[in-house]
Amino acid sequence: MYIEYAQLFKVLADANRLKIIELLIKGETCGCTLIDKLSISQPTLSYHLKMIAEAGIARTEKNGNWINYYINKEKLSDIITFIENIKNSEVEQCNL
């Protein structure tokens, strides 16, 4: 479980990927529209989108020559729940 979340946090630990995720949540779907809103190259955008999709944070749908990306809100909810569970866990005493 912790390994999976550590991998997700690695994906989320990049400012460009966070911006891409935010744009996808707001309705952008394809690299062709995302690229105009970011200060990165098209190959770099493709790399980040691939990482986001492989982590399950976004899902893809091929539309002719284009690939559309959609946020997986269930995965985002899982991440939030994981963090809330850590936040709300009871303090255990360390007995040395």
C-alpha positions in Angstrom: 0.0 0.0 0.0 2.7 2.5 1.0 4.7 1.8 -2.1 1.7 2.6 -4.4 1.1 5.9 -2.6 4.8 6.7 -2.6 4.7 6.3 -6.4 1.7 8.6 -6.7 3.3 11.2 -4.5 6.4 11.1 -6.9 4.1 12.0 -9.7 2.5 14.8 -7.7 5.9 16.1 -6.6 6.5 18.0 -9.8 5.2 21.6 -10.4 4.5 21.0 -14.1 2.5 17.9 -13.4 0.5 19.6 -10.7 -0.3 22.4 -13.2 -1.3 19.8 -15.9 -3.6 18.0 -13.4 -5.2 21.3 -12.5 -5.8 22.1 -16.2 -7.2 18.6 -16.8 -9.6 19.1 -13.8 -10.7 22.4 -15.3 -11.7 20.7 -18.6 -8.6 20.6 -20.8 -8.4 17.3 -22.5 -5.6 17.1 -25.1 -1.9 18.0 -25.2 -2.7 20.3 -28.2 -4.7 22.6 -25.9 -2.5 22.1 -22.8 0.7 23.1 -24.5 -0.4 26.7 -25.0 -1.0 27.1 -21.2 2.4 25.8 -20.1 6.0 26.9 -20.5 7.3 23.5 -21.5 8.1 21.7 -24.8 5.7 19.3 -26.4 7.9 16.3 -25.7 8.2 17.3 -22.1 4.4 17.6 -21.9 4.0 14.2 -23.4 6.3 12.7 -20.8 4.4 14.3 -18.0 1.0 13.2 -19.4 2.4 9.7 -19.7 3.5 9.7 -16.1 0.1 11.1 -14.9 -1.8 8.4 -16.9 0.5 5.5 -15.8 -0.1 6.5 -12.2 -3.8 6.2 -12.7 -4.4 9.9 -12.0 -5.7 10.4 -15.5 -7.3 8.1 -18.0 -6.8 8.3 -21.7 -9.1 7.9 -24.7 -7.8 7.8 -28.3 -9.7 10.0 -30.7 -8.3 9.6 -34.2 -4.7 10.9 -34.0 -5.3 12.6 -30.7 -5.2 11.3 -27.2 -7.6 12.9 -24.8 -6.9 12.9 -21.0 -9.5 12.9 -18.3 -8.8 13.1 -14.5 -9.6 10.0 -12.5 -11.4 11.7 -9.6 -11.7 8.4 -7.8 -7.9 8.1 -7.7 -7.7 11.7 -6.4 -10.3 10.8 -3.7 -8.2 7.7 -2.7 -5.1 9.9 -2.3 -7.1 12.4 -0.1 -8.6 9.6 2.0 -5.1 8.1 2.5 -3.8 11.5 3.7 -6.8 12.0 6.0 -6.3 8.6 7.5 -2.7 9.5 8.4 -3.8 12.8 9.7 -6.5 11.3 11.9 -4.5 8.3 13.1 -4.1 8.0 16.8 -0.7 8.8 18.3 1.1 5.7 19.5 3.5 6.0 22.4 7.1 4.9 21.7 8.2 2.8 24.7 12.0 2.5 24.6 
